[in-house]
C-alpha cells in the first residue's frame, strides 16, 4: 500500500462498478466497514493496485476484473466500494 495519497495519479474517481469492459485504472480507496474492506484488500483490491475490467461491465450481475495475473469475480455491491482513478 502507498503511504501517501499524493503518490497516486490525479483525476476523477469512480466506483469500479461504473467502469467499462476493457477499461483499467488504479485503485485509490476501498470503502465500507472494516470486514468488507479487509475482504476486498485480501482479494488484492488494495489502494495503489492496477485493476482492469474483463467482463460484465454495464450488466446487472457480477463482473470479472483482473488484478495482476489473477481474475476475480466481484458482485456489483462490492465493486461499488472500490474507488478507481481510470
VEXPA-659232 format. One record per atom (N, C-alpha, C, O): residue number from 1; residue in one letter; chain; atom name; z, x, y negated. Coordinates in nm, 3 decimals, padded with zeros to 5 digits, always signed. Atoms other than C-alpha are relative to their C-alpha. Example, Ala and Ser with C-alpha at 12.3 -4.5 7.8 and 13.67 -1.06 7.14 Angstrom:
VEXPA-659232
<rec 1,'A','A','N',<+00.000,+00.089,+00.119>>
<rec 1,'A','A','CA',<+00.780,+01.230,+00.450>>
<rec 1,'A','A','C',<+00.000,+00.090,-00.120>>
<rec 1,'A','A','O',<+00.066,+00.194,-00.118>>
<rec 2,'S','A','N',<-00.006,-00.082,+00.119>>
<rec 2,'S','A','CA',<+00.714,+01.367,+00.106>>
<rec 2,'S','A','C',<+00.073,-00.077,-00.109>>
<rec 2,'S','A','O',<+00.090,-00.026,-00.220>>
This chain:
VEXPA-659232
<rec 1,'X','A','N',<+00.000,+00.083,+00.118>>
<rec 1,'X','A','CA',<+00.000,+00.000,+00.000>>
<rec 1,'X','A','C',<+00.000,+00.087,-00.124>>
<rec 1,'X','A','O',<+00.053,+00.198,-00.124>>
<rec 2,'X','A','N',<+00.002,-00.072,+00.125>>
<rec 2,'X','A','CA',<-00.062,+00.109,-00.353>>
<rec 2,'X','A','C',<+00.132,-00.016,-00.072>>
<rec 2,'X','A','O',<+00.195,-00.122,-00.065>>
<rec 3,'X','A','N',<-00.128,+00.006,+00.069>>
<rec 3,'X','A','CA',<+00.240,+00.190,-00.561>>
<rec 3,'X','A','C',<-00.012,-00.056,-00.141>>
<rec 3,'X','A','O',<+00.088,-00.093,-00.202>>
<rec 4,'X','A','N',<+00.018,+00.040,+00.138>>
<rec 4,'X','A','CA',<+00.087,+00.087,-00.892>>
<rec 4,'X','A','C',<-00.122,-00.090,-00.009>>
<rec 4,'X','A','O',<-00.232,-00.050,+00.029>>
<rec 5,'X','A','N',<+00.113,+00.094,+00.009>>
<rec 5,'X','A','CA',<-00.131,-00.218,-00.961>>
<rec 5,'X','A','C',<-00.109,+00.050,-00.093>>
<rec 5,'X','A','O',<-00.222,+00.003,-00.083>>
<rec 6,'X','A','N',<+00.103,-00.052,+00.088>>
<rec 6,'X','A','CA',<-00.313,-00.022,-01.231>>
<rec 6,'X','A','C',<-00.101,+00.085,+00.078>>
<rec 6,'X','A','O',<-00.208,+00.117,+00.026>>
<rec 7,'X','A','N',<+00.093,-00.074,-00.086>>
<rec 7,'X','A','CA',<-00.473,+00.174,-00.942>>
<rec 7,'X','A','C',<-00.113,-00.089,+00.051>>
<rec 7,'X','A','O',<-00.215,-00.039,+00.098>>
<rec 8,'X','A','N',<+00.099,+00.093,-00.051>>
<rec 8,'X','A','CA',<-00.667,-00.141,-00.848>>
<rec 8,'X','A','C',<-00.110,-00.022,-00.103>>
<rec 8,'X','A','O',<-00.085,-00.014,-00.223>>
<rec 9,'X','A','N',<+00.109,+00.025,+00.095>>
<rec 9,'X','A','CA',<-01.010,-00.216,-00.999>>
<rec 9,'X','A','C',<+00.025,-00.126,-00.082>>
<rec 9,'X','A','O',<+00.095,-00.217,-00.038>>
<rec 10,'X','A','N',<-00.016,+00.115,+00.090>>
<rec 10,'X','A','CA',<-01.025,-00.461,-01.289>>
<rec 10,'X','A','C',<-00.102,-00.109,+00.033>>
<rec 10,'X','A','O',<-00.203,-00.082,+00.097>>
<rec 11,'X','A','N',<+00.093,+00.110,-00.020>>
<rec 11,'X','A','CA',<-01.192,-00.803,-01.281>>
<rec 11,'X','A','C',<+00.074,-00.125,+00.043>>
<rec 11,'X','A','O',<+00.195,-00.121,+00.064>>
<rec 12,'X','A','N',<-00.064,+00.128,-00.034>>
<rec 12,'X','A','CA',<-01.126,-01.167,-01.190>>
<rec 12,'X','A','C',<+00.051,-00.002,+00.144>>
<rec 12,'X','A','O',<-00.004,+00.065,+00.232>>
<rec 13,'X','A','N',<-00.056,+00.019,-00.133>>
<rec 13,'X','A','CA',<-00.913,-01.264,-00.891>>
<rec 13,'X','A','C',<-00.040,-00.136,+00.052>>
<rec 13,'X','A','O',<-00.053,-00.231,-00.025>>
<rec 14,'X','A','N',<+00.020,+00.130,-00.061>>
<rec 14,'X','A','CA',<-00.992,-01.541,-00.647>>
<rec 14,'X','A','C',<+00.057,+00.003,+00.139>>
<rec 14,'X','A','O',<+00.068,+00.109,+00.201>>
<rec 15,'X','A','N',<-00.051,+00.005,-00.137>>
<rec 15,'X','A','CA',<-00.848,-01.661,-00.319>>
<rec 15,'X','A','C',<-00.109,+00.039,+00.098>>
<rec 15,'X','A','O',<-00.226,+00.008,+00.077>>
<rec 16,'X','A','N',<+00.094,-00.039,-00.104>>
<rec 16,'X','A','CA',<-01.013,-01.515,-00.011>>
<rec 16,'X','A','C',<-00.078,-00.121,+00.051>>
<rec 16,'X','A','O',<-00.195,-00.109,+00.086>>
<rec 17,'X','A','N',<+00.064,+00.123,-00.050>>
<rec 17,'X','A','CA',<-01.090,-01.876,+00.095>>
<rec 17,'X','A','C',<-00.121,-00.041,-00.084>>
<rec 17,'X','A','O',<-00.206,-00.116,-00.036>>
<rec 18,'X','A','N',<+00.110,+00.039,+00.088>>
<rec 18,'X','A','CA',<-01.332,-01.907,-00.202>>
<rec 18,'X','A','C',<-00.116,+00.100,+00.002>>
<rec 18,'X','A','O',<-00.216,+00.079,-00.066>>
<rec 19,'X','A','N',<+00.107,-00.099,-00.005>>
<rec 19,'X','A','CA',<-01.542,-01.601,-00.120>>
<rec 19,'X','A','C',<-00.113,-00.047,+00.091>>
<rec 19,'X','A','O',<-00.091,-00.121,+00.186>>
<rec 20,'X','A','N',<+00.119,+00.038,-00.077>>
<rec 20,'X','A','CA',<-01.894,-01.642,+00.016>>
<rec 20,'X','A','C',<-00.020,+00.093,+00.119>>
<rec 20,'X','A','O',<+00.029,+00.206,+00.121>>
<rec 21,'X','A','N',<+00.033,-00.080,-00.117>>
<rec 21,'X','A','CA',<-02.020,-01.519,+00.351>>
<rec 21,'X','A','C',<-00.075,+00.126,-00.043>>
<rec 21,'X','A','O',<-00.169,+00.119,-00.123>>
<rec 22,'X','A','N',<+00.062,-00.128,+00.036>>
<rec 22,'X','A','CA',<-02.115,-01.150,+00.324>>
<rec 22,'X','A','C',<+00.064,+00.066,-00.121>>
<rec 22,'X','A','O',<+00.039,+00.184,-00.147>>
<rec 23,'X','A','N',<-00.065,-00.055,+00.118>>
<rec 23,'X','A','CA',<-01.906,-01.102,+00.011>>
<rec 23,'X','A','C',<+00.122,+00.082,+00.043>>
<rec 23,'X','A','O',<+00.188,+00.051,+00.142>>
<rec 24,'X','A','N',<-00.116,-00.082,-00.030>>
<rec 24,'X','A','CA',<-01.640,-00.833,+00.008>>
<rec 24,'X','A','C',<+00.077,+00.028,-00.129>>
<rec 24,'X','A','O',<+00.027,+00.007,-00.239>>
<rec 25,'X','A','N',<-00.084,-00.031,+00.115>>
<rec 25,'X','A','CA',<-01.359,-00.727,-00.219>>
<rec 25,'X','A','C',<+00.124,+00.072,+00.043>>
<rec 25,'X','A','O',<+00.142,+00.105,+00.161>>
<rec 26,'X','A','N',<-00.125,-00.070,-00.026>>
<rec 26,'X','A','CA',<-01.024,-00.560,-00.246>>
<rec 26,'X','A','C',<+00.116,-00.097,-00.018>>
<rec 26,'X','A','O',<+00.124,-00.168,-00.118>>
<rec 27,'X','A','N',<-00.118,+00.087,+00.007>>
<rec 27,'X','A','CA',<-00.701,-00.745,-00.175>>
<rec 27,'X','A','C',<+00.092,+00.054,-00.109>>
<rec 27,'X','A','O',<+00.124,+00.173,-00.112>>
<rec 28,'X','A','N',<-00.087,-00.037,+00.111>>
<rec 28,'X','A','CA',<-00.480,-00.743,-00.483>>
<rec 28,'X','A','C',<+00.141,-00.054,+00.020>>
<rec 28,'X','A','O',<+00.238,+00.011,-00.018>>
<rec 29,'X','A','N',<-00.131,+00.063,-00.015>>
<rec 29,'X','A','CA',<-00.196,-00.977,-00.387>>
<rec 29,'X','A','C',<-00.001,-00.091,+00.122>>
<rec 29,'X','A','O',<-00.105,-00.147,+00.158>>
<rec 30,'X','A','N',<-00.019,+00.094,-00.109>>
<rec 30,'X','A','CA',<-00.063,-01.176,-00.092>>
<rec 30,'X','A','C',<+00.117,-00.088,-00.042>>
<rec 30,'X','A','O',<+00.228,-00.039,-00.065>>
<rec 31,'X','A','N',<-00.099,+00.094,+00.054>>
<rec 31,'X','A','CA',<+00.128,-01.488,-00.198>>
<rec 31,'X','A','C',<+00.061,-00.088,+00.107>>
<rec 31,'X','A','O',<-00.003,-00.117,+00.209>>
<rec 32,'X','A','N',<-00.067,+00.090,-00.093>>
<rec 32,'X','A','CA',<+00.377,-01.708,-00.022>>
<rec 32,'X','A','C',<+00.141,+00.046,+00.028>>
<rec 32,'X','A','O',<+00.192,+00.139,-00.034>>
<rec 33,'X','A','N',<-00.134,-00.037,-00.041>>
<rec 33,'X','A','CA',<+00.714,-01.692,+00.143>>
<rec 33,'X','A','C',<+00.001,+00.131,+00.075>>
<rec 33,'X','A','O',<-00.104,+00.182,+00.115>>
<rec 34,'X','A','N',<-00.015,-00.130,-00.064>>
<rec 34,'X','A','CA',<+00.848,-01.377,+00.299>>
<rec 34,'X','A','C',<-00.065,+00.007,+00.138>>
<rec 34,'X','A','O',<-00.130,+00.107,+00.171>>
<rec 35,'X','A','N',<+00.056,+00.001,-00.135>>
<rec 35,'X','A','CA',<+00.744,-01.476,+00.653>>
<rec 35,'X','A','C',<-00.151,-00.001,+00.001>>
<rec 35,'X','A','O',<-00.213,+00.071,+00.079>>
<rec 36,'X','A','N',<+00.146,+00.009,+00.006>>
<rec 36,'X','A','CA',<+00.387,-01.568,+00.563>>
<rec 36,'X','A','C',<-00.059,+00.130,-00.053>>
<rec 36,'X','A','O',<-00.159,+00.179,+00.000>>
<rec 37,'X','A','N',<+00.048,-00.126,+00.057>>
<rec 37,'X','A','CA',<+00.340,-01.258,+00.350>>
<rec 37,'X','A','C',<+00.008,+00.110,+00.105>>
<rec 37,'X','A','O',<-00.086,+00.188,+00.121>>
<rec 38,'X','A','N',<-00.018,-00.102,-00.103>>
<rec 38,'X','A','CA',<+00.477,-01.038,+00.630>>
<rec 38,'X','A','C',<-00.106,-00.016,+00.109>>
<rec 38,'X','A','O',<-00.163,+00.083,+00.155>>
<rec 39,'X','A','N',<+00.100,+00.025,-00.106>>
<rec 39,'X','A','CA',<+00.245,-01.203,+00.887>>
<rec 39,'X','A','C',<-00.139,+00.046,-00.044>>
<rec 39,'X','A','O',<-00.209,+00.111,+00.033>>
<rec 40,'X','A','N',<+00.132,-00.039,+00.051>>
<rec 40,'X','A','CA',<-00.065,-01.151,+00.669>>
<rec 40,'X','A','C',<-00.011,+00.152,-00.012>>
<rec 40,'X','A','O',<-00.113,+00.210,+00.024>>
<rec 41,'X','A','N',<+00.001,-00.146,+00.012>>
<rec 41,'X','A','CA',<+00.027,-00.789,+00.595>>
<rec 41,'X','A','C',<-00.007,+00.064,+00.138>>
<rec 41,'X','A','O',<-00.079,+00.162,+00.157>>
<rec 42,'X','A','N',<+00.004,-00.052,-00.138>>
<rec 42,'X','A','CA',<+00.091,-00.727,+00.966>>
<rec 42,'X','A','C',<-00.139,-00.014,+00.061>>
<rec 42,'X','A','O',<-00.176,+00.065,+00.149>>
<rec 43,'X','A','N',<+00.137,+00.019,-00.050>>
<rec 43,'X','A','CA',<-00.262,-00.859,+01.032>>
<rec 43,'X','A','C',<-00.097,+00.098,-00.068>>
<rec 43,'X','A','O',<-00.215,+00.103,-00.031>>
<rec 44,'X','A','N',<+00.085,-00.096,+00.070>>
<rec 44,'X','A','CA',<-00.397,-00.590,+00.796>>
<rec 44,'X','A','C',<-00.045,-00.045,-00.137>>
<rec 44,'X','A','O',<-00.119,+00.026,-00.205>>
<rec 45,'X','A','N',<+00.042,+00.056,+00.129>>
<rec 45,'X','A','CA',<-00.439,-00.810,+00.489>>
<rec 45,'X','A','C',<+00.102,+00.037,-00.108>>
<rec 45,'X','A','O',<+00.175,-00.048,-00.159>>
<rec 46,'X','A','N',<-00.096,-00.053,+00.095>>
<rec 46,'X','A','CA',<-00.237,-00.591,+00.252>>
<rec 46,'X','A','C',<-00.069,+00.040,-00.130>>
<rec 46,'X','A','O',<-00.188,+00.073,-00.130>>
<rec 47,'X','A','N',<+00.057,-00.044,+00.127>>
<rec 47,'X','A','CA',<-00.291,-00.511,-00.117>>
<rec 47,'X','A','C',<-00.058,+00.141,+00.012>>
<rec 47,'X','A','O',<+00.000,+00.230,+00.074>>
<rec 48,'X','A','N',<+00.068,-00.129,-00.003>>
<rec 48,'X','A','CA',<-00.535,-00.224,-00.164>>
<rec 48,'X','A','C',<-00.101,+00.012,+00.113>>
<rec 48,'X','A','O',<-00.174,+00.110,+00.120>>
<rec 49,'X','A','N',<+00.090,-00.002,-00.115>>
<rec 49,'X','A','CA',<-00.731,-00.310,+00.154>>
<rec 49,'X','A','C',<-00.130,-00.073,-00.032>>
<rec 49,'X','A','O',<-00.129,-00.176,-00.098>>
<rec 50,'X','A','N',<+00.130,+00.066,+00.015>>
<rec 50,'X','A','CA',<-01.104,-00.395,+00.154>>
<rec 50,'X','A','C',<-00.016,-00.105,+00.109>>
<rec 50,'X','A','O',<+00.024,-00.083,+00.223>>
<rec 51,'X','A','N',<+00.022,+00.110,-00.094>>
<rec 51,'X','A','CA',<-01.199,-00.724,+00.320>>
<rec 51,'X','A','C',<-00.140,-00.056,-00.023>>
<rec 51,'X','A','O',<-00.188,-00.060,-00.136>>
<rec 52,'X','A','N',<+00.135,+00.059,+00.008>>
<rec 52,'X','A','CA',<-01.538,-00.883,+00.397>>
<rec 52,'X','A','C',<+00.000,-00.132,+00.076>>
<rec 52,'X','A','O',<+00.053,-00.140,+00.186>>
<rec 53,'X','A','N',<+00.013,+00.130,-00.066>>
<rec 53,'X','A','CA',<-01.612,-01.247,+00.481>>
<rec 53,'X','A','C',<-00.120,+00.009,+00.095>>
<rec 53,'X','A','O',<-00.233,+00.034,+00.052>>
<rec 54,'X','A','N',<+00.105,-00.008,-00.102>>
<rec 54,'X','A','CA',<-01.812,-01.251,+00.807>>
<rec 54,'X','A','C',<-00.064,-00.135,+00.023>>
<rec 54,'X','A','O',<-00.187,-00.146,+00.027>>
<rec 55,'X','A','N',<+00.055,+00.135,-00.021>>
<rec 55,'X','A','CA',<-01.849,-01.626,+00.866>>
<rec 55,'X','A','C',<+00.104,-00.106,-00.035>>
<rec 55,'X','A','O',<+00.222,-00.077,-00.052>>
<rec 56,'X','A','N',<-00.087,+00.114,+00.026>>
<rec 56,'X','A','CA',<-01.706,-01.968,+00.797>>
<rec 56,'X','A','C',<+00.024,-00.029,-00.146>>
<rec 56,'X','A','O',<+00.102,-00.119,-00.178>>
<rec 57,'X','A','N',<-00.020,+00.022,+00.143>>
<rec 57,'X','A','CA',<-01.726,-01.946,+00.419>>
<rec 57,'X','A','C',<-00.054,-00.137,-00.039>>
<rec 57,'X','A','O',<-00.162,-00.177,+00.004>>
<rec 58,'X','A','N',<+00.045,+00.128,+00.053>>
<rec 58,'X','A','CA',<-01.750,-02.281,+00.246>>
<rec 58,'X','A','C',<+00.020,-00.118,+00.094>>
<rec 58,'X','A','O',<+00.002,-00.233,+00.052>>
<rec 59,'X','A','N',<-00.022,+00.109,-00.096>>
<rec 59,'X','A','CA',<-01.671,-02.484,+00.558>>
<rec 59,'X','A','C',<+00.145,-00.044,+00.003>>
<rec 59,'X','A','O',<+00.230,+00.019,-00.060>>
<rec 60,'X','A','N',<-00.136,+00.053,-00.003>>
<rec 60,'X','A','CA',<-01.363,-02.688,+00.636>>
<rec 60,'X','A','C',<+00.094,+00.074,+00.097>>
<rec 60,'X','A','O',<+00.216,+00.063,+00.084>>
<rec 61,'X','A','N',<-00.084,-00.065,-00.102>>
<rec 61,'X','A','CA',<-01.239,-02.476,+00.930>>
<rec 61,'X','A','C',<+00.038,+00.142,-00.032>>
<rec 61,'X','A','O',<+00.037,+00.185,-00.148>>
<rec 62,'X','A','N',<-00.041,-00.140,+00.013>>
<rec 62,'X','A','CA',<-01.127,-02.122,+00.988>>
<rec 62,'X','A','C',<-00.117,+00.088,-00.043>>
<rec 62,'X','A','O',<-00.234,+00.051,-00.029>>
<rec 63,'X','A','N',<+00.102,-00.098,+00.038>>
<rec 63,'X','A','CA',<-01.311,-01.821,+00.854>>
<rec 63,'X','A','C',<+00.029,+00.129,+00.074>>
<rec 63,'X','A','O',<+00.142,+00.156,+00.115>>
<rec 64,'X','A','N',<-00.013,-00.130,-00.063>>
<rec 64,'X','A','CA',<-01.374,-01.481,+01.008>>
<rec 64,'X','A','C',<-00.017,+00.105,-00.108>>
<rec 64,'X','A','O',<-00.115,+00.102,-00.183>>
<rec 65,'X','A','N',<+00.009,-00.108,+00.097>>
<rec 65,'X','A','CA',<-01.305,-01.175,+00.795>>
<rec 65,'X','A','C',<+00.008,+00.133,+00.073>>
<rec 65,'X','A','O',<+00.065,+00.143,+00.182>>
<rec 66,'X','A','N',<-00.006,-00.135,-00.056>>
<rec 66,'X','A','CA',<-01.349,-00.804,+00.863>>
<rec 66,'X','A','C',<+00.091,+00.084,-00.088>>
<rec 66,'X','A','O',<+00.074,+00.092,-00.209>>
<rec 67,'X','A','N',<-00.092,-00.093,+00.067>>
<rec 67,'X','A','CA',<-01.069,-00.566,+00.773>>
<rec 67,'X','A','C',<-00.012,+00.130,+00.077>>
<rec 67,'X','A','O',<+00.033,+00.140,+00.191>>
<rec 68,'X','A','N',<+00.028,-00.125,-00.072>>
<rec 68,'X','A','CA',<-01.168,-00.211,+00.859>>
<rec 68,'X','A','C',<-00.099,-00.031,+00.111>>
<rec 68,'X','A','O',<-00.204,-00.090,+00.084>>
<rec 69,'X','A','N',<+00.088,+00.028,-00.113>>
<rec 69,'X','A','CA',<-01.326,-00.232,+01.205>>
<rec 69,'X','A','C',<+00.041,-00.122,+00.079>>
<rec 69,'X','A','O',<-00.011,-00.145,+00.188>>
<rec 70,'X','A','N',<-00.055,+00.114,-00.072>>
<rec 70,'X','A','CA',<-01.137,-00.548,+01.303>>
<rec 70,'X','A','C',<-00.042,-00.131,-00.063>>
<rec 70,'X','A','O',<-00.041,-00.146,-00.185>>
<rec 71,'X','A','N',<+00.030,+00.135,+00.048>>
<rec 71,'X','A','CA',<-01.248,-00.910,+01.276>>
<rec 71,'X','A','C',<+00.124,-00.087,+00.025>>
<rec 71,'X','A','O',<+00.187,-00.078,+00.131>>
<rec 72,'X','A','N',<-00.119,+00.084,-00.006>>
<rec 72,'X','A','CA',<-00.972,-01.163,+01.208>>
<rec 72,'X','A','C',<-00.039,-00.144,-00.031>>
<rec 72,'X','A','O',<-00.110,-00.169,-00.128>>
<rec 73,'X','A','N',<+00.016,+00.142,+00.028>>
<rec 73,'X','A','CA',<-00.980,-01.543,+01.231>>
<rec 73,'X','A','C',<+00.116,-00.044,-00.088>>
<rec 73,'X','A','O',<+00.232,-00.015,-00.059>>
<rec 74,'X','A','N',<-00.101,+00.038,+00.098>>
<rec 74,'X','A','CA',<-00.796,-01.696,+00.939>>
<rec 74,'X','A','C',<-00.023,-00.143,-00.045>>
<rec 74,'X','A','O',<-00.133,-00.178,-00.088>>
<rec 75,'X','A','N',<+00.010,+00.138,+00.047>>
<rec 75,'X','A','CA',<-00.726,-02.060,+00.856>>
<rec 75,'X','A','C',<-00.009,-00.004,-00.151>>
<rec 75,'X','A','O',<+00.031,+00.091,-00.220>>
<rec 76,'X','A','N',<+00.019,+00.015,+00.146>>
<rec 76,'X','A','CA',<-00.808,-02.188,+00.507>>
<rec 76,'X','A','C',<+00.131,+00.013,-00.077>>
<rec 76,'X','A','O',<+00.135,+00.076,-00.183>>
<rec 77,'X','A','N',<-00.129,-00.006,+00.070>>
<rec 77,'X','A','CA',<-00.441,-02.229,+00.412>>
<rec 77,'X','A','C',<+00.049,+00.143,-00.017>>
<rec 77,'X','A','O',<+00.098,+00.180,-00.123>>
<rec 78,'X','A','N',<-00.041,-00.141,+00.008>>
<rec 78,'X','A','CA',<-00.366,-01.866,+00.492>>
<rec 78,'X','A','C',<-00.094,+00.077,-00.092>>
<rec 78,'X','A','O',<-00.050,+00.161,-00.170>>
<rec 79,'X','A','N',<+00.099,-00.070,+00.081>>
<rec 79,'X','A','CA',<-00.689,-01.747,+00.328>>
<rec 79,'X','A','C',<+00.020,-00.028,-00.149>>
<rec 79,'X','A','O',<-00.015,+00.056,-00.233>>
<rec 80,'X','A','N',<-00.027,+00.031,+00.141>>
<rec 80,'X','A','CA',<-00.586,-01.923,+00.003>>
<rec 80,'X','A','C',<+00.115,+00.085,-00.055>>
<rec 80,'X','A','O',<+00.129,+00.097,-00.177>>
<rec 81,'X','A','N',<-00.114,-00.081,+00.044>>
<rec 81,'X','A','CA',<-00.276,-01.698,-00.010>>
<rec 81,'X','A','C',<-00.037,+00.145,-00.029>>
<rec 81,'X','A','O',<+00.041,+00.219,-00.089>>
<rec 82,'X','A','N',<+00.045,-00.139,+00.019>>
<rec 82,'X','A','CA',<-00.477,-01.374,-00.015>>
<rec 82,'X','A','C',<-00.089,+00.005,-00.125>>
<rec 82,'X','A','O',<-00.198,-00.053,-00.126>>
<rec 83,'X','A','N',<+00.075,-00.009,+00.125>>
<rec 83,'X','A','CA',<-00.595,-01.291,-00.367>>
<rec 83,'X','A','C',<-00.084,+00.128,+00.001>>
<rec 83,'X','A','O',<-00.035,+00.237,+00.028>>
<rec 84,'X','A','N',<+00.097,-00.109,-00.013>>
<rec 84,'X','A','CA',<-00.906,-01.073,-00.384>>
<rec 84,'X','A','C',<-00.074,+00.020,-00.133>>
<rec 84,'X','A','O',<-00.099,-00.075,-00.207>>
<rec 85,'X','A','N',<+00.087,-00.034,+00.113>>
<rec 85,'X','A','CA',<-01.099,-00.895,-00.657>>
<rec 85,'X','A','C',<-00.133,+00.040,+00.061>>
<rec 85,'X','A','O',<-00.145,+00.148,+00.119>>
<rec 86,'X','A','N',<+00.131,-00.031,-00.061>>
<rec 86,'X','A','CA',<-01.467,-00.911,-00.549>>
<rec 86,'X','A','C',<-00.063,+00.126,-00.058>>
<rec 86,'X','A','O',<-00.172,+00.165,-00.017>>
